[in-house]
């Protein structure tokens, strides 16, 4: 792992707002500062929701307002609409009614932006405000400088997290006279500091508070062995990066960011590929070790030899009897048949 990646990893706990939540860039900031309306919009009913509304009615009513949208889906907050143009977004943002339903249309909180990491030692000579001002004309909404811990102290690093007003991350960005590559920013897994479980924060937690060692909270006294992870029951703390659940959550975050989907959709995809409890995503998708194949071959070779040996010892077919020759070709040892059935591996 290079210095850039180490800095990002080491500062993961400092790159969040209150209790593990990443800072949110409101989509209204996107349209106000750049003039480009957001592409992903949420249509909310003023009274009730769209859960039991006929989908054909929804499609017909939306078509009457904006024409054909690129994509429409029902979500918990209402309807998620992906528009095909800036004009369509502006039209939908002004809508107060969709058919007979009074609605409010707001930009989606996350889908209209993207975050990347740039590395530049020279940017340590600039303030965050100066960097933001210099990059604003390239669609940059926010800049955060990653901090690293060194000798027990937090210091600034040359890594900077850049938030863009476009869901498609640019490959490079011009910073003064530098042309810098932009790497995808994958946030660390979200872990609740109250119950120590992944996927939510303590602000929404209803569970009992426990320590990272797996025992009831003990303020002022050190953790005692044995440690028990609340997530996988392993002999480590809940914040260990060797925890298989931590690795699974990291894979969830990566898919969530790369494919621009919700946490729950990303988790669903990972669990499909990781059906075995407490098995990491990486292990579930890796190839079996070569030793497994070697063991299988060692078991099958004696059976193959035993099955074909009787065929080898048979007398060769008479050249004067074509019928007997064809008959012998069709003959096969029952042991050889059963062996072939046994070798029919999944």
N, C-alpha and C positions, 0 to 999 in steps of 0.2 A: 504494500500500500504506500503511495507516494505522500509527500508532505501535504499536498492540497487535500487529499481524501482524509488524512489523519486529522487535519484541522476541522473539517466538517464533522467527522465522527466524534471528536473529542468535545466539540462545543454543542452537541445536540441538545443537552439539557438547558443551555442558555439561549437557544434559538426559538423558544416558545414564550408566549405571554403567560397569563395566569394558569398555573397548574397544567402545563403541557399543551395548551391550545395554541396553534400557530396563529399569528396575527392575520386578521382578515382585511382584505382590500375590498371595499364596497364597490360594486359595479357602477354605482352612480358617479363615483370618482372617475371611472373610465370614460364615460360619455362626456362628462363636464370638461375634463382636461384635454381630451384629444379630439372631440367632435365626432368620434366613431361610436355609434350606438351599439350596445352589447348584442351578441348573436343568440345567446341562450336566455330565454325569458320565462318567468313563472306567472301563470294566470291563476289568480286566487278568487274564489267566490266570496262576496261580501257576507253572505249568509249560507251556511252549509258548505258542502264540498262537491266534487265531481265523481265521487266513488261509485254512486249508483245511477249516474247519468248515462243514457244510451250513447255509445261511442260514435254511431252514425250521426246522431244529433250534434255532438261536439264537432265532428269534422265538418258538417254542413254549415254550422254557425261560424266557425273560424274561417272557413272559405269565404263567407260573406263579408268578413272584415279585412282579411289580408291576402286572400287567394290561397294557393297551395304552399304550405309550409314544408320545410325540408324534413322535419321529424316532429311528432307529437307523442307524448307519453304521459300516463297518469302517475303522479308521485304523491307523497303524503301531503305536501303543501297545496297541491292543485294540479295544473297542467304544465308540463315542461315542454316549451315550444322552441325548436331550433329554426331560425329564420333563414331565408336564402339570400337576403340582401339588406343593406342598411336602410333602404326605404321601407321595407317590410317591417323591420324592427321599430322604426319611428312610428309607423302607423299603429302597430300593436301596443306600443307604450302609451299612446293617447287613448286607447279604447277604454270605455267605461262600462260597456255592455257587450256580452257575447250571446247573441240570440236573446232569450228571455232572462238571462242571468246577469245580475250586476257584479262586476268584477274589478279587481285591482291588478295591474300588471307591473311586475318588478323584475329587475335583472337577477339572474342566479348568482349566488354569493361566490362560487368558485370556478364555474365552468368557463367564464369569460376571460380568465387570466391564466398566465403560466408563470412558473418560477424557474430560474436557472442560476447557476453559480459561475462567476468569473473570478479569475486570479490575476492580481496585478499589485506588485510590491509598491509601485509608485503611488497607488491610490491611498496609501497610508499618510501621504502628505496632504490629503484633502479631507474636508469635513463631509459628513453624509449629505448635508444640504447642498454643498457644492457639486457632489457627484450627481445627485438627483437633478439639479438644475442643468447640468451639462448633458444629461441623457434623456431629458424629458421629450425632446423632439423625435426620439426613436421609440416612443410609446412606453417609456418606463414610468411606472406608477410609484414604486417604492424601492428603497435600497436599505439593506441591513448588512452590517459588518459582522462577520463571525468572530467570536472571541474564543481563545483557547486558554487552557489552564497550564501554567508553567510555574514550578516552584511554589505551588499553592495560590498563585495569583492569576487573575483573569487579565489577559492582554489582547490587544487587537491583532487580527491575522490579515493577510492579504486576500483572503477569500471573502467575496461579497455575494449575498443573495439578492438577485434582481427580479422584481415583479413586473411583468409586461402586460399590456392591455389587450393581448391577443392570446387565444388558447393554443396557438401554434408557436412553439418556442423557436426563436431565430437561432441559426447555427453560429453566427458571429455578431459582435456588436462593436461599433467604433467608439472608443473612449479616448477623447483628445486625439493624439497622433498614434494611438495604439489600435490595432485590430485584434480583438480578443475572442477566443472560442467560448461558447456558452454551453455549459454542461447542465443536464437535467438535475434539478434539485429534488431529492427524495427525502421527505421529512422522516425523522425517527418514529418508531411506533408510539402511539399514544397509550400511556399507562396511567391508571388512576392512582394518585398518591394516598388514597384513603383505603381502598380494598386491595390495591396492588394488581388488579386485573386489567387486561388490555381492552381497548376499543371505546373507552369513555373517560371522562375526567371526574374529579371529586365533586364538581359543581352539580353533576347529574347523578351522583352515586347514592344509593339507598342502602348499601351494604354496611356491615360492621367494620370499623376501622381496625386494621391490623398492621403489624410491622413488616418490613421487607423480609425478615427472617422467617415469616410464617406464623409467628406467635402473636398473642394480643399485644397491643401497643404498650411499650415500656419506656417512657420518656426519662432520660437521665441515666439509664443503665445500658451497657453494651449488649449486643446480641450474643446469645449463647448457642453453642452447638447442641444438637445438630440443626442445620438450616434446612428448611423445607419450602420449596417454591410453591406458592399458592396456585400457580398456573399449570404446572406439569408434575408436581409432587417430587421433583428431583431434589438432590442434596445441594442446593445452592440458593442464593437469595433471589427475590423476585426481579431484581434488576440485572441479573447476570445475562451477558450476551451469548453465553453458551446454551441458554435455555432453548429447547426446540420450539416452544411457543413464541418466544421472542423472534426466532429466525422465521417462523411462519408469518408473524405480523409484519416483519420487514418485507417479505415477499408480497404481502397484501398491499403495503404502501407503494411498492414499486409498480405493481400492476395498476393500482388506483391512479397514480400520477401519469404513467406512460399512456394509458388508454382513456384517461379523463372520465372515469366512472366513479360511482359512489363507493364508500368503504364497504357497504354490505354486499354490493355486487362483486367487488374484488374478492372479498372473503369467500363468497359462494364459489367463485371460480377456483380459488386455492383449495378449498375443502374437497371439491370434486376430484382434484388431482392428488389429494392427501387423505385417502379414506381411512388409513390406520391411525388410531389415536397416538399422540405424542411422537409422531414421525414428522420430521421437518419436510418442507416443500422440496428442498434441494436433494434430500435423501430419497424422497418418493419418486423424483423424476430422474435420478441417476441410474446408470446401467448396473446390472448385477456384477459383482466382482468376478474376475477370471477364475478364481478358485472354485466357484460354484459350477462353472462349466467343466472344469477338470475333474471334479468329483463325479459329475454326471457321466462323463465319458468313461471313467474308471469302472463305474458300475455296469455300464451297458456292454463294454467290449467282451467280457466273458460270456454274456448271454448271446451276443451275436455269433461268437465262435461256436458255441454249443448248438445253436439253431441251424447254422449252415453246414456244419461238419457232416451230418448224415447225407446231405445233398451231394457233397464232394465225393463221398465214398461209394455212391451209386455207380453201377456199371454204365459206361457210355452207351448211348442209344445206338441200335443197329442201323447201319446205313441202308439196309434193304427193307427196313420197316418204317415208312414215313408215319404211319398211324401211331406206332409205339413211341416214336420220337416226339410227336406233338403231345401225346399223353404225358410223357415225362416232363415236358416243358411246363405243363399245367399243374403238375404235382408240386405240392409245397408242404413242408413239415408243419404240423399244427403248432409246434413251439415257435416257428418262425412267424406264423400269423399272429400269435399272441404277442410276440416281441414287437412287431410293427404297430400293433394297437397300443402297446405300452409306450412306444416312442412318439405317439401322437401328442406332442406337448402343446400346452395352451399358448 
